[in-house]
Amino acid sequence: MAITMTDAAAEHVARYMEKRGHGAGIRLGVRTSGCSGMAYVLEFVDDVQDEDQIFSGPQDVKIVIDPKSLLYLDGTELDFVKEGLNEGFKFNNPNVSSECGCGESFNV
């Protein structure tokens, strides 16, 4: 099982963690939501739980994932993209079977 992060995503997270001044990494998870069933959740994490899985990305950025979310995220690559005036994280998840039209949720 593995979760990866592009250099662009790692740079973005590292920059915000530096501004924040503390933290163990970024938590990637899923929650039930949206029209397709699941949505991605990203948040800074200060305390890692015993059951969490930790993956190291570029620049030693830690990606923290709980065991339940890992089932849906195995093989996912986290990217940060800029398209015109818009920028944000992109999840390249090989487990996704369909996504909603608005891009807010997915199904496996």
Secondary structure, DSSP 4 states (H G I P E B T S, - for coil): ---EE-HHHHHHHHHHHHHH---SEEEEEEEEETTTEEEEEEEEESS--TT-EEEE-GGG-EEEE-HHHHHHHTT-EEEEEEETTEEEEEEE-TT--EE-TTSS-EE-
